[in-house]
Amino acid sequence: MMKISFVIPAYNEEGYIKLCLDAIIREIAGREGYEIIVVDNNSTDKTCEVVARDYPTVTLIHEPRRGANSAREAGFVASKGDLVAFLDADTEVTPGWIGRAERAFAKDPNLVCLSGPFIYYDLPVAIRILVKIFYGISYIVCLVNNFIFRNMSIIQGGTEIVRHDALQKIGGHDVKLTFYGDDADLARRLSKVGKVRFSFNFAIRSSGRRLAKEGMFTMAWRYTLNYWWITLFSRPFTKTATEVRFGGDGLAYRPESRIKEWVLGVAAIVVVAMMAAVVVLLVYGLSRFRL
């Protein structure tokens, strides 16, 4: 039986950390071979107090270097599992998530990383539909990218589970990457030692707080740009990221720049239309060639 370690970086996450930990604990109730590690990344709120007080079975460690990858690496070094699940503090594993992961890794010894999309449960329905469309397009682009560049896949940062020995083999996380491009970098390097799989059956619930603040199209543009920058140049395009934390007044979808959202939204529609036209022309050309 494979042991699983859950590593959760946390920076000022008192508003979400209980939801994350409760979801994991529900899934592992009555089962053995699991450990949960919360990595405090210099929180100034009550995150550490909540974890220490309410979750005695959870290991709480501290990583002074700011950045999700630094916290993940600290948790990875402390972990003892054959598999290590790296989750964001505002995520909640869905029922059966752990079992599906265990079966996938047991079935394929060459699988080194499994990831899936976010279900943004606290965003408007229209935005959630657009997110699903974005994931679908990203998956197709990834297939094309993998065909051209080889050994390239996608990982959704904050919802990946990795073989401990594979991550050790590639030297762990690149702690120089503090936010953008960290998942693309991990996918790129892990693809060299085994299979990296993105599955829509491996979805996980997450807060859409960053989308609500920055905007759907703004985020999609930034993630796409940094994915390709990592693919082509092995470094991210965007160097810094705005911290988006829980607000007591609730979550509302109000992008900071509505004009930017409209411009990027129109640009996205044009790009998708062009991609669809290219696919249609290729299919038509192939059908004519066969005739």
ABEGO torsion letter per residue (X at the ends): XBBBBBBBBBBGAAAAAAAAAAAAAAAABGBBGBBBBBBBBGBABAAAAAAAAABAABBBBBBABBEAAAAAAAAAAABABABBBBBBAABBBBBGAAAAAAAAAAABAABABBBBBBBBAABBAAAAAAAAAAAAAAAAAAAAAAAAAEGBBBBBBGBBBBBAAAAAAAGEBBAABABBGAAAAAAAAAAAAEBBBBBAAABBBBBAAAAAAAEAAAAAAAAAAAAAAAAAAGBBABABBBBBBBBAAEBBBBBABAAAAAAAAAAAAAAAAAAAAAAAAAAAAAAAAAX
